[in-house]
Amino acid sequence: TGRLYYWPDGDILTQDLQVSMMETTLLTSTGSNIHFDGIGFGMTRWQGVHQTSGDGFTFENCEVFCPNSYAMLFFGTNSGISNSVVRDLGYGGVRLAGGNRATLTSANNYAENCEMSNGGRWNMTYAPFLYIEGCGNRALHNELHGNPHECIDYRGNNHTIHYNDIYDTLN
């Protein structure tokens, strides 16, 4: 019927209510050498950011919040997110893919120095904060907490996964 009923926890004048009707990805790119710094991406009923190809698609000091699916997907090279916050996820956090396993060519996609929290709101299993696949991607110095299932899932080879602080999760 198009009606939304909201019963706030406390005074309604002090509550922050956000509703998204957007059913598409917030940002899709095939470009190269694109850098975002200090920008928020949030409130979609699909994916936050999706790089389908390209080189040097980077995010720094950003916040990605409330996607219904993955927050970010990187399928290019030399691309990723650093010093950022990824939170309130319907499904997974950051997917790092790419590279060539047969030739051992690294994609060099990354997630570094990020905080990722409150995952798996819609899909509570196999929805990791970091899903790493392909060849030569890295996850370093991230703080991962508040996920009902796994925090890091990886497949492929030559990945670097070091110094991630994981707590308040299944594994």
C-alpha positions as CSV (number, residue, x, y, z in Angstrom):
1,T,0.0,0.0,0.0
2,G,3.0,2.3,0.2
3,R,2.7,2.9,3.9
4,L,5.6,2.8,6.3
5,Y,4.9,2.6,10.1
6,Y,7.8,3.6,12.3
7,W,7.9,3.2,16.1
8,P,11.0,5.0,17.3
9,D,13.1,3.9,20.3
10,G,12.8,7.2,22.3
11,D,11.9,10.7,21.2
12,I,11.0,10.8,17.5
13,L,12.5,14.3,17.1
14,T,16.0,12.9,18.0
15,Q,15.9,9.9,15.7
16,D,17.6,9.5,12.4
17,L,15.4,7.6,10.0
18,Q,16.7,6.8,6.5
19,V,14.8,4.8,3.8
20,S,16.1,4.1,0.4
21,M,14.0,3.1,-2.6
22,M,17.1,3.0,-5.0
23,E,17.4,-0.4,-6.5
24,T,20.6,0.1,-8.5
25,T,24.3,0.3,-7.7
26,L,25.4,3.7,-6.4
27,L,28.5,3.9,-8.6
28,T,29.7,1.6,-11.4
29,S,33.0,2.2,-13.2
30,T,35.1,0.8,-16.0
31,G,37.5,3.8,-15.8
32,S,41.1,4.1,-14.7
33,N,43.0,6.5,-12.4
34,I,39.9,7.6,-10.5
35,H,40.4,8.6,-6.8
36,F,37.7,9.4,-4.2
37,D,38.7,11.0,-0.9
38,G,36.4,11.8,2.0
39,I,33.1,10.9,0.3
40,G,30.2,8.9,1.7
41,F,28.4,6.3,-0.4
42,G,25.2,4.8,1.2
43,M,21.6,3.8,1.3
44,T,20.9,1.6,-1.7
45,R,18.9,-1.6,-2.1
46,W,21.7,-3.1,-4.2
47,Q,25.5,-2.6,-4.3
48,G,27.4,0.4,-3.1
49,V,30.3,0.6,-5.6
50,H,31.2,-1.8,-8.5
51,Q,34.3,-1.6,-10.6
52,T,33.9,-4.0,-13.5
53,S,37.3,-3.3,-15.1
54,G,40.0,-0.6,-15.1
55,D,43.1,0.3,-13.2
56,G,43.7,2.6,-10.3
57,F,40.1,3.0,-9.0
58,T,40.7,4.0,-5.4
59,F,38.9,5.2,-2.2
60,E,40.5,6.8,0.8
61,N,38.9,8.3,3.9
62,C,35.5,7.3,2.7
63,E,32.4,5.8,4.3
64,V,30.3,3.1,2.6
65,F,27.1,2.3,4.5
66,C,23.8,0.5,4.2
67,P,24.0,-1.3,0.9
68,N,21.6,-4.3,0.6
69,S,24.2,-6.3,-1.2
70,Y,28.0,-6.0,-1.3
71,A,29.5,-2.6,-0.2
72,M,32.2,-2.6,-2.9
73,L,33.4,-4.9,-5.7
74,F,36.8,-4.5,-7.3
75,F,37.4,-6.5,-10.6
76,G,40.1,-4.3,-12.0
77,T,43.8,-3.9,-11.1
78,N,45.6,-1.7,-8.6
79,S,42.3,-0.7,-7.0
80,G,40.8,-0.7,-3.6
81,I,39.9,1.1,-0.4
82,S,42.0,2.4,2.5
83,N,41.6,4.4,5.7
84,S,37.8,4.1,5.4
85,V,34.7,2.8,7.2
86,V,32.4,0.1,5.7
87,R,29.3,-0.6,7.8
88,D,25.7,-1.8,8.2
89,L,25.9,-4.3,5.4
90,G,23.0,-6.3,4.0
91,Y,25.3,-8.9,2.5
92,G,29.1,-8.7,2.3
93,G,31.7,-6.0,2.6
94,V,34.5,-5.6,0.1
95,R,35.2,-8.1,-2.7
96,L,38.7,-8.1,-4.2
97,A,38.9,-10.1,-7.4
98,G,41.1,-10.1,-10.4
99,G,44.5,-11.3,-11.5
100,N,45.4,-14.3,-13.5
101,R,46.0,-17.5,-11.6
102,A,47.4,-19.4,-14.6
103,T,50.2,-16.8,-15.2
104,L,50.5,-15.7,-11.6
105,T,49.7,-12.1,-12.7
106,S,48.6,-10.1,-9.6
107,A,45.6,-7.8,-9.6
108,N,47.0,-5.8,-6.7
109,N,43.6,-4.9,-5.4
110,Y,43.4,-4.1,-1.7
111,A,41.6,-3.2,1.5
112,E,43.9,-1.6,4.0
113,N,43.4,0.2,7.4
114,C,39.6,0.0,7.2
115,E,37.0,-0.6,9.8
116,M,34.2,-2.9,8.8
117,S,31.2,-3.6,11.1
118,N,27.7,-4.7,11.4
119,G,27.5,-7.2,8.5
120,G,25.1,-9.8,7.4
121,R,21.8,-8.0,8.1
122,W,20.0,-9.8,5.3
123,N,22.2,-12.8,4.5
124,M,23.7,-14.2,7.7
125,T,26.0,-16.9,6.2
126,Y,28.8,-16.7,3.6
127,A,28.7,-12.9,3.6
128,P,32.2,-12.0,4.7
129,F,33.6,-8.5,5.2
130,L,36.4,-9.4,2.9
131,Y,36.0,-11.8,0.0
132,I,39.3,-12.2,-1.8
133,E,39.7,-14.2,-5.0
134,G,41.9,-14.5,-8.1
135,C,45.6,-13.8,-7.7
136,G,47.7,-11.3,-5.8
137,N,45.2,-9.2,-3.8
138,R,45.7,-8.0,-0.2
139,A,44.0,-7.3,3.1
140,L,46.1,-5.5,5.7
141,H,45.5,-3.8,9.0
142,N,41.7,-3.9,9.0
143,E,39.4,-3.9,12.0
144,L,36.6,-6.4,11.4
145,H,33.8,-6.8,13.9
146,G,30.1,-7.6,14.3
147,N,29.5,-10.2,11.6
148,P,27.3,-13.3,12.2
149,H,29.5,-15.6,10.1
150,E,32.9,-15.4,8.6
151,C,34.9,-12.2,8.3
152,I,37.4,-13.2,5.6
153,D,36.9,-15.7,2.8
154,Y,39.6,-16.3,0.2
155,R,40.2,-18.4,-2.9
156,G,43.1,-18.3,-5.4
157,N,46.8,-17.7,-4.8
158,N,49.5,-15.2,-3.9
159,H,47.2,-13.1,-1.7
160,T,48.5,-11.2,1.4
161,I,46.3,-11.2,4.5
162,H,48.1,-9.8,7.5
163,Y,47.5,-7.9,10.8
164,N,43.7,-7.8,10.6
165,D,42.0,-7.4,14.0
166,I,38.9,-9.7,14.1
167,Y,36.4,-9.8,17.0
168,D,32.7,-10.1,17.9
169,T,32.1,-12.6,15.0
170,L,31.6,-16.3,14.5
171,N,35.2,-16.9,13.2
